[in-house]
């Protein structure tokens, strides 16, 4: 979505897979105003105490990156095919986590600017947008969680099409690649039959 917002003339369509609303919770203005007096201090405490890079942050990261924890997390997000959260996948996550700067990167992601909202990027999209969404995703649920969710994306983007993938979790392209490829290729063929439009204006 971000690439299309920067260069719309180079993009015919956009496909997203269980896109997240952001990797951190630093957007204070998104909090319901009635809860801000309570949640605001909690967010500050989490960001500046629990995730403090010169305090508890590195220890928090080291506890987070254990093999048993990573394996348990990924088996949750592969509900249809938990066996695909295999040793190779777990090792691909654990290996970079052992880099000396890994804790720094982890903490910067969760402490840094949250970036643009999904709704602001969706509103900028003029090309067809396909959402291939694992219907059993526990991280970015299709119809709940932080607003907007996948079922609401059409309110911000007139060209949004949602295709739920039953029983699938957060990583559909890895959990059910055959199904994702089938849906994606059909969409691409239909897209190729449409007359290209100039969105540079």
N, C-alpha and C positions, 0 to 999 in steps of 0.2 A: 504494500500500500504506500509506503514511504517513497519507494522508487518512482511509482507512478505519479505521486504528487509533485515530485521534483522534475520529472520529464515526461509528461503525459503524451507528447507526440510520438514517443518511442514505444508505447505500450498499447496492445490491442485488447488485452483482458488481464484480469488479476484473479488468482485462485489462492484462497487462504485455508489453512488447516488448523482448526481449533485455536485461533489466534487469541493471545492473552490481552487483557486490558492494561497491562503494564507489569513490570517486574518488581515494583516496589509500591509503597503506600504513602508516598511523600506529597501527594496532592491534597493538601488540607481542605481546599475549597470543595472537594468532592464529598466531604463528610456531611451528613444531614446536620443542619444548623443546630437542632436541638441537642445533638450528641457531641457537638464540638467541645463543650467544656469538659466532658469526660474523656472522649477519645483523643483529643488534641494532646493532653499531657501523656497519655499512654503511648501515642506514636512518637512523641519526643523522647520518652524514656527508652523505647525499643531502639530508636535510631542512635541516640547519643550515649546510651549506657550498654545495652545488650550487644549492639553492633559497633561499639567504639573501636576504631582501628588501633588505638594505643591503649586499649583496655581489654574488655571481654570479647571483642570481635573475633580475634584469631582463635581463641578457645572454642567459641561458638561454632566457627567454621570446622575446626578439627573434629568436634563431636558430630557435626552434620554429615561429614564426608566418609563415615565408616562404611565398609562393604555391606554390613548387615542393614544399615539404614538405607543406603542407595538401592539395594536389591528390593527391600520392602516397598519403597516409594514407587519404583518402576513396575513392580508387579501389580500395584494398585491401578496404575494408569494404562495397563494392558489387560483389561478385564476379559476380553473375548479370547485372547491368545496369550496368557501369562507366560507361556513357555518361550515366547519371543523376547522376553526380557532375560536373555540368556547371558552366559559368562562373557561372551565377546562384547555385548552391549555394556554390561556392568564395568568391565575393564576399560572400555573406551571413555567412561565417565570418571573412573577412579584415577586413571593415568595422568591426565592434566591437573587433577586436584592435588597431585604431589609436587607440582612445580612450586618453587619458592615464592612466586608472586601470586599464587592461586588465591590465597586468603584476601589479598588486596583487591583483586578483581571481583571476587564474590561480594565483599563489603561495599565496593563502589557501586555495584549494580543495585544493591538494596538500600544504599544510603544516598545515591545521587539523584539528579533530576529525573522525574518520571517520564519525561518526553511528552509528545503530543498525544492527545486522547484518541482512541479509535474512532469516535464519532466525528472528530474534526477531520481526520484523514478520509473517512468514508464520504463525507460531504464534498470533498475535493475530487472524488473519482467520478469520471464520466463514462468510463469504459465498462463493459460487463464484468461483474464480480461474482465468482462462484465460491461458496463456502462449503467445503467437504468436512462435515463435523461429526466426530465420534459422539453418538447420542448418550453414551455412558461416561463421558469425560468428568472426572471428579474435580479437576483443576479449573476448567473454564466451562461450566455447565451450559448447555444449549439454551436453557430457558430460565436461568436464575443466576445469582451471583451479582457482582458489581455491574451496575448499569453502564452502558447498554450490553445486553447479551445477544447471542446469535439471532434469536428470533426477533429482536428489535432492530437489527442492523438495517433492515429495509426502510425504517423511518428516516434514516440519514442518507441512504443511497438507493435511488430509484432502480438501479440496475443490479441490485443484490439478489442472488438466488441461493437459497439454502437447501443442501441435500444432506439430510441426516443419515448416518451410517449406523444401523441398529447394533447395539451391544458393544460398540467400539469405544476405546478410551481416547486419551489425549494425543496419541501419536498415530493417527490412522495410516499415514504413509508408510510406517514401519510395521504396524500391527497387522494391517490387511492391505499390503501393497497391490495385490491383484485387483481387489475391488476398487481401490483408489485409482489405479491406472485405467480401469474400465470406464469409470465415471469421468475422469479427467480427459481421456482421449475422445470420448463422445462429445464432451463440451467443446474441446478444441476443434473437432471437425465441424461442429455447428458454427463456431466462431469464424472459422476459415471461409464458410460460405457467405458470411455477411460482408457487405460492402464496407471497407475501412472508412472511418470518419476522421476528420481533422479536429483534434482537440487542443491544438496549440493556441487558439484564440482566447 
